[in-house]
Amino acid sequence: MPNAPSTWKAFNSADLIERRKESGVPYLEFLREPNLSCGIYSLAAGAKDLQSPHDEDEVYFVISGRARLKVEDEERVVGPGSVLYVGGTSEHSFVEIEEDTTLLVFFASGGPSAD
């Protein structure tokens, strides 16, 4: 069928990381669907993570860097290859960001607005 919407998309992580860097913002959403959104999130070494709780569940995949993730009253060291789940409405932030850290972020239910 001509002009039918695509049921799949492909992305190159290096291109996404470069687009995020060029944007000058810490979070770049690159996919938004009714039940899922995805973005690249970067935090510089020593930065303060200013995110607040989201209504949606989310999963982080650490592409590069080293930090600690604090969720409620628990902390864990994270680095390349770490996969992290944070339930919706949980207080969480990255702390003690030792190295520039880049994460692939998946939000259930479409995630926060990209505005």
Backbone bond lengths (Angstrom), bond angles and torsions (degrees), N, CA, C in turn:
res aa  C-N    CA-C-N  psi(-1)  N-CA   C-N-CA  omega(-1)  CA-C   N-CA-C  phi
1 M - - - 1.434 - - 1.533 109.28 -
2 P 1.307 119.48 120.48 1.458 119.83 177.62 1.529 110.45 -67.14
3 N 1.326 116.36 147.40 1.460 123.25 178.05 1.524 114.63 64.67
4 A 1.330 118.23 12.42 1.458 120.02 175.90 1.530 108.58 -71.62
5 P 1.341 118.38 142.97 1.460 119.54 179.35 1.522 110.93 -65.52
6 S 1.316 115.57 146.21 1.461 121.18 179.21 1.526 109.47 -72.37
7 T 1.317 116.55 142.82 1.467 120.76 177.14 1.514 111.44 -98.50
8 W 1.339 116.59 3.87 1.463 119.54 176.86 1.522 109.42 -153.86
9 K 1.326 115.03 159.87 1.457 121.91 178.78 1.524 107.16 -142.65
10 A 1.306 116.55 153.60 1.464 121.28 178.13 1.525 108.36 -126.81
11 F 1.329 115.54 143.04 1.459 121.76 -178.64 1.519 109.28 -134.26
12 N 1.325 115.96 152.55 1.454 122.15 174.76 1.524 107.04 -107.96
13 S 1.334 117.42 121.25 1.464 120.22 -174.44 1.525 112.18 -61.26
14 A 1.327 118.38 -37.72 1.470 119.90 178.86 1.528 110.74 -62.21
15 D 1.333 117.06 -40.43 1.470 120.71 177.56 1.522 110.59 -65.08
16 L 1.334 117.23 -41.05 1.464 120.87 179.82 1.523 111.17 -64.65
17 I 1.318 116.45 -41.45 1.468 121.02 178.94 1.527 109.75 -63.07
18 E 1.321 117.06 -41.80 1.468 120.98 178.68 1.533 110.82 -65.93
19 R 1.330 117.63 -42.70 1.471 121.11 177.67 1.516 110.46 -60.66
20 R 1.338 117.15 -41.68 1.467 121.03 178.95 1.522 109.54 -62.74
21 K 1.314 116.58 -44.58 1.464 121.72 -179.52 1.533 110.41 -61.14
22 E 1.321 116.86 -46.15 1.462 121.64 179.88 1.533 112.29 -65.00
23 S 1.330 116.76 -28.73 1.464 120.59 -178.65 1.523 112.29 -68.83
24 G 1.339 116.89 -26.45 1.455 120.86 -179.07 1.518 114.69 77.63
25 V 1.314 117.33 4.53 1.475 120.95 177.55 1.525 109.02 -111.36
26 P 1.334 117.57 152.97 1.467 119.14 -176.70 1.532 114.64 -71.25
27 Y 1.349 117.22 -25.89 1.468 120.43 -177.16 1.519 109.45 -124.05
28 L 1.324 116.07 127.51 1.458 121.89 177.07 1.520 108.70 -123.70
29 E 1.317 116.13 112.29 1.466 120.41 175.39 1.522 108.08 -77.48
30 F 1.339 116.23 132.43 1.464 118.93 178.47 1.518 112.76 -121.01
31 L 1.327 117.52 -5.26 1.463 120.43 177.77 1.516 108.66 -148.30
32 R 1.331 115.92 132.59 1.467 121.12 174.25 1.518 108.10 -138.66
33 E 1.313 114.79 119.07 1.456 123.22 176.44 1.529 107.01 -127.76
34 P 1.328 118.93 167.97 1.465 119.11 -176.96 1.535 114.70 -56.38
35 N 1.324 118.77 -33.24 1.460 120.66 -176.21 1.522 114.57 -114.76
36 L 1.350 117.06 6.97 1.456 119.67 -174.37 1.519 110.11 -159.35
37 S 1.325 115.84 140.16 1.462 119.73 166.94 1.517 107.55 -135.23
38 C 1.334 116.12 153.97 1.459 121.86 -178.36 1.511 109.30 -136.06
39 G 1.324 114.89 147.64 1.454 119.49 178.44 1.511 111.52 -154.00
40 I 1.317 114.32 170.70 1.459 123.32 173.74 1.522 106.24 -109.28
41 Y 1.342 116.31 129.02 1.461 122.49 -178.88 1.515 107.93 -122.99
42 S 1.329 116.55 128.80 1.463 120.56 -179.44 1.516 110.57 -126.85
43 L 1.311 114.96 138.45 1.459 122.87 177.33 1.523 108.34 -129.34
44 A 1.319 116.66 128.33 1.464 121.00 178.92 1.526 109.98 -75.05
45 A 1.323 115.67 152.56 1.469 120.55 175.69 1.525 108.66 -53.17
46 G 1.334 115.92 132.45 1.450 121.80 179.26 1.518 115.30 81.03
47 A 1.333 117.89 -4.43 1.465 121.42 -179.09 1.525 111.02 -69.78
48 K 1.325 114.95 163.94 1.464 121.38 174.16 1.522 107.43 -106.02
49 D 1.319 116.35 126.15 1.464 122.40 177.94 1.525 107.51 -80.61
50 L 1.324 117.14 116.36 1.457 121.55 -173.95 1.524 114.15 -99.53
51 Q 1.329 118.16 12.71 1.457 117.76 -177.17 1.523 111.48 -69.52
52 S 1.315 114.48 152.52 1.457 121.72 176.12 1.520 107.69 -114.92
53 P 1.334 117.70 167.05 1.471 118.99 -177.96 1.527 111.57 -56.60
54 H 1.313 115.09 145.75 1.470 122.41 177.45 1.526 107.65 -109.28
55 D 1.315 116.43 156.36 1.469 120.04 176.05 1.521 111.06 -73.29
56 E 1.335 117.15 -24.70 1.456 121.88 -173.03 1.529 111.89 -93.58
57 D 1.329 115.55 148.19 1.460 120.60 168.66 1.523 107.49 -65.06
58 E 1.335 115.80 150.76 1.453 118.28 176.92 1.519 110.74 -144.29
59 V 1.329 113.88 156.47 1.459 122.23 175.45 1.525 107.15 -126.57
60 Y 1.333 115.32 133.86 1.455 122.23 174.75 1.522 108.39 -109.51
61 F 1.323 116.11 140.32 1.457 121.92 168.81 1.522 105.60 -120.84
62 V 1.341 117.13 119.92 1.459 120.84 -178.48 1.531 108.77 -80.63
63 I 1.324 115.56 114.64 1.455 121.57 178.62 1.524 109.53 -80.35
64 S 1.334 116.00 -45.98 1.460 120.55 -178.89 1.523 109.40 -154.11
65 G 1.333 115.33 159.82 1.456 120.99 175.82 1.515 112.62 101.75
66 R 1.326 114.24 -179.34 1.466 120.86 -179.04 1.525 107.54 -148.89
67 A 1.339 114.73 133.70 1.463 121.69 -179.66 1.521 107.98 -160.11
68 R 1.310 114.82 -173.72 1.460 121.51 171.42 1.521 106.61 -119.46
69 L 1.329 116.87 140.88 1.454 121.44 173.30 1.513 107.16 -104.95
70 K 1.325 115.46 124.24 1.458 120.78 176.70 1.526 107.64 -105.70
71 V 1.332 116.53 122.23 1.460 122.66 176.45 1.515 106.24 -123.51
72 E 1.353 114.51 117.93 1.469 120.84 -173.69 1.527 108.24 53.83
73 D 1.331 119.25 -115.14 1.472 122.09 -177.45 1.521 113.05 -107.28
74 E 1.332 117.78 12.89 1.468 121.02 -179.52 1.519 110.30 -113.72
75 E 1.342 115.70 147.73 1.461 121.24 176.78 1.512 110.03 -130.19
76 R 1.320 115.02 150.85 1.456 120.78 177.43 1.523 109.11 -146.26
77 V 1.334 116.52 138.87 1.463 121.55 174.19 1.523 107.70 -72.21
78 V 1.341 115.96 134.77 1.461 120.81 178.51 1.522 109.25 -128.83
79 G 1.318 115.48 149.84 1.451 121.57 179.14 1.507 109.62 -155.05
80 P 1.322 117.61 -173.34 1.462 121.51 -176.94 1.528 112.10 -50.53
81 G 1.337 114.51 128.95 1.455 120.72 179.71 1.516 113.92 94.36
82 S 1.339 118.51 -13.13 1.472 120.13 178.48 1.524 109.58 -65.21
83 V 1.323 116.01 137.89 1.461 123.01 174.52 1.512 106.27 -118.49
84 L 1.338 116.97 124.66 1.454 121.92 -171.35 1.518 110.68 -127.43
85 Y 1.308 117.16 131.66 1.467 122.07 175.78 1.524 108.15 -107.92
86 V 1.333 117.11 133.24 1.456 122.42 175.11 1.525 107.35 -128.79
87 G 1.325 115.83 121.44 1.460 120.77 179.74 1.520 111.94 -69.08
88 G 1.318 115.91 148.83 1.457 121.42 178.44 1.516 111.26 -53.56
89 T 1.306 116.50 144.59 1.463 128.10 179.63 1.530 114.32 70.08
90 S 1.335 119.42 1.43 1.470 121.43 177.96 1.525 110.14 -74.80
91 E 1.324 116.51 133.63 1.465 121.43 172.61 1.525 106.82 -66.06
92 H 1.325 117.64 125.34 1.461 119.85 179.35 1.524 110.91 -156.76
93 S 1.316 114.87 152.14 1.459 121.20 174.67 1.519 109.22 -166.74
94 F 1.316 114.62 158.61 1.459 120.75 174.43 1.520 107.01 -88.11
95 V 1.324 115.60 132.17 1.463 121.95 -178.26 1.520 108.50 -128.56
96 E 1.325 115.32 165.63 1.465 119.93 179.35 1.537 110.64 46.46
97 I 1.312 115.55 56.36 1.464 121.28 -178.83 1.522 107.46 -76.65
98 E 1.333 115.53 100.52 1.465 122.51 -173.68 1.521 112.80 -78.26
99 E 1.326 116.86 -34.63 1.461 123.03 -178.23 1.523 107.70 -132.92
100 D 1.336 117.09 154.17 1.464 119.44 172.32 1.521 107.45 -49.37
101 T 1.326 116.45 129.30 1.460 121.26 -172.71 1.527 109.92 -122.65
102 T 1.325 116.04 130.22 1.464 122.34 178.19 1.516 108.37 -122.28
103 L 1.338 114.97 130.79 1.462 121.72 -175.55 1.523 110.63 -127.28
104 L 1.298 115.35 145.31 1.452 122.97 168.79 1.523 105.09 -95.52
105 V 1.337 117.14 127.25 1.461 121.67 -173.50 1.524 109.43 -119.11
106 F 1.324 115.77 132.02 1.463 122.86 177.07 1.526 107.89 -117.81
107 F 1.324 117.92 122.19 1.457 122.69 175.87 1.523 109.37 -107.70
108 A 1.316 116.31 131.39 1.474 120.58 172.14 1.517 108.41 -74.20
109 S 1.316 117.40 154.49 1.471 124.02 175.88 1.523 114.66 60.16
110 G 1.314 117.03 27.93 1.456 119.13 173.62 1.508 115.76 90.78
111 G 1.307 119.24 -16.54 1.466 122.11 173.95 1.509 114.44 65.99
112 P 1.343 115.81 -176.47 1.460 120.03 -178.99 1.518 110.75 -70.57
113 S 1.296 115.82 157.94 1.457 121.26 178.83 1.511 110.85 -61.82
114 A 1.308 117.33 145.63 1.464 122.54 179.56 1.528 111.02 -80.68
115 D 1.355 119.56 -1.18 1.473 120.83 -178.41 1.493 110.99 -65.92
